[in-house]
Amino acid sequence: MDELKNLESLGLVLPSPAYISGAILFGLFGYVAYRRGRKTSTPALTWTGVALMVYPYAVQQTWLLWGVGVALCGWAYTKWH
């Protein structure tokens, strides 16, 4: 337990379960969108899929992760058809 407190004092904290589940969920949606975009030759859907897979690495706040993820999923949904 002391190791965890030492890491927290250095500024390293573990992500919340909501963050981890969001990163996994949006990564999976991104992979599906990427595959669909490549199959149908739709660049907007392909790049939206890439963005969904990559952006969790750049975002630290859980609310921002979910907000951007929902927005990108909405954008991918409009390009799906």
C-alpha positions in Angstrom: 0.0 0.0 0.0 3.0 2.3 0.6 4.0 1.9 -3.0 0.6 3.2 -4.2 0.9 6.2 -1.9 4.4 6.9 -3.2 3.2 6.8 -6.8 0.3 9.1 -5.9 2.8 11.6 -4.4 4.7 11.6 -7.7 1.5 12.4 -9.6 0.9 8.9 -11.0 -2.7 7.8 -10.3 -4.6 4.8 -11.6 -7.5 5.5 -13.9 -11.0 5.0 -12.7 -13.1 1.9 -13.9 -15.3 4.3 -15.8 -12.3 5.6 -17.7 -11.0 2.1 -18.5 -14.3 0.9 -19.7 -14.8 3.9 -21.9 -11.4 3.5 -23.4 -12.1 -0.1 -24.2 -15.6 0.6 -25.5 -14.5 3.5 -27.8 -11.5 1.5 -28.9 -13.7 -1.3 -30.0 -16.1 1.0 -31.8 -13.2 2.7 -33.5 -11.9 -0.6 -34.7 -15.3 -1.5 -36.2 -15.6 1.9 -37.8 -12.1 1.6 -39.2 -12.8 -1.8 -40.7 -16.1 -0.6 -42.2 -14.5 2.5 -43.6 -11.7 0.5 -45.3 -14.2 -2.0 -46.7 -16.5 0.6 -48.1 -13.7 3.0 -49.1 -15.1 5.8 -46.9 -12.2 7.9 -45.7 -14.3 9.9 -43.2 -15.4 6.7 -41.5 -11.8 5.3 -41.6 -10.3 8.3 -40.0 -13.0 8.6 -37.4 -12.3 5.0 -36.5 -8.6 5.8 -36.1 -9.5 8.9 -34.0 -11.7 6.7 -31.7 -8.9 4.2 -31.2 -6.2 6.8 -30.5 -7.7 9.7 -28.6 -8.0 7.9 -25.2 -4.2 8.1 -25.0 -4.3 11.9 -25.1 -7.2 12.5 -22.8 -6.9 12.3 -19.0 -10.3 13.4 -17.6 -13.1 10.8 -17.6 -15.8 13.3 -18.5 -13.7 14.4 -21.5 -13.1 10.9 -22.6 -16.8 10.1 -22.7 -17.8 13.4 -24.2 -15.4 13.2 -27.1 -16.2 9.5 -27.5 -19.9 10.0 -27.8 -19.3 12.9 -30.3 -17.0 10.8 -32.5 -19.4 7.9 -32.4 -22.3 10.2 -33.4 -20.1 11.4 -36.3 -19.3 7.8 -37.3 -23.0 6.9 -37.2 -23.8 9.7 -39.7 -21.1 8.4 -42.1 -22.0 4.8 -41.6 -24.7 4.7 -44.3 
